[in-house]
Amino acid sequence: MEYLVILLQLIVALSLLNVWLVQSNKPSKWRGGAAKTLKEEFSVYGLPEFMFYLVGFLKVGLAILLLLSIHYTEFKEIAAYGLAIVLSGSVLMHIKVKDDVSKSFPAFLFLSMCLAIALL
């Protein structure tokens, strides 16, 4: 079970770091509305620009903390529950703009993985 949790930590953390640090300015079929970049996606959601930076800071910071929690296990629940809260917001934003359910799938999947990490 321990190795499954570590695998989930790696998948979630590295995926979020990839989205926010490597793919943020590239189009994706998962973006809300017709947005081509992450910043445009926040505009589609009707959120102020500072929310883009706040959510980015939280997701990147908590993803790094989730990686660190592989060795420093006392951070695991903080990182996993923190990401679950932020990812819940992602799912809700997709619902808000009436995106097809498939667009919110990654956020819902990573939310589920974070809850599994925290609870296992």
N, C-alpha and C positions, 0 to 999 in steps of 0.2 A: 504494500500500500504506500509505503514511504517513497518508492521510486515513481509511482504513478503521480503522486503529489508534486514531486520535483519536475516530472515531465510537463505537467500542467502549468507549473510556475514558469518554466522555460518557454512554453508555447505562448502563453498570455503575454509575458513581459517582452519577449523578442518581437512578437507580432505588433504590439502597441508601439514599441520603439521604432519599428520599421515604418508603420503608418505615419507617425508624427515627425520622425527625423529624416526619413528617406523618401517616402511617397507623398508627403503633404502637398506638394505642388503639382502632382500628377493626377490625371483623371482616373476614376475608379467607378465601376458599376455599383458600388456600395454607397456612394455619396448621396446625400439627401437632395431631393428635388433634381434640378438639372445642373447642380454645382460641379465644377471641374476640379476645384481645389478644396482643401479643408477650410480655408478662410472663407471661400465663397459659400461653403456649406453652412457655416454659422450665420451668414447673411440670409440664406434661404430660410433658416429657422427663426429669423427675426430677432436674433440676439445681438447685443452691442459688441463692438470689436474687442473690448477688454475681456469678454467671456472666452473668445478664441484663445487668448494668451493664458487666462486663468485655467481653463480646462486642459490646455496643452501642458502647462506647468504641472498640474495635478497628475495627468496621465503619465507623463514622462517620469516625474519624481516617484510616483507610486510603482511604476514598472521597474525602475531601478531598485527601489526598496524590496520589491517582490523577488528580484534576482538575488539581492543581498540576503534575503530571508532563507535562501537555500542553506546558507552557512549559519546565519544569525537568526535562528528560528523564532526568537521573540518578536520579530517584525512581521511574521507571516500573516497573522490575523489583521493587523493594522493595514497592511498593503492590500490584502485580498478584499476585506470589507470596504476599504476606501475606494478601490477600483470598482467594486460592485455598485456602490452608490453612484459614482460618476457614469458608469456604463448604463445604469438605470435611466439616467438623464438622456443618454444617447438614444435609447429605445423610445423614450417618451417624445423626443424631438422628431423622430421618424414618424411616429403616430400623429403628432401635431400637424405635420405638413402632408399627411395622408399619403405617405410613400407606400409603395407595394411592400408587403410583409417581407419579401426577400431582401430588401435593402437593409432592414433592421436585423437580419439574421446574424451577421458577425457580432454585433453588439450584444445581442441576446445570448449567443454562444459563449462569448467571453465572460459575460455576467454569470452565466451558469458555471463556467469553469472556476471563476473566482469564489463563488459560494462553495463549490466542492473543495477548493484549496483550503478555505477557512474552516470548513466543517470536518475534514478528514484528518 
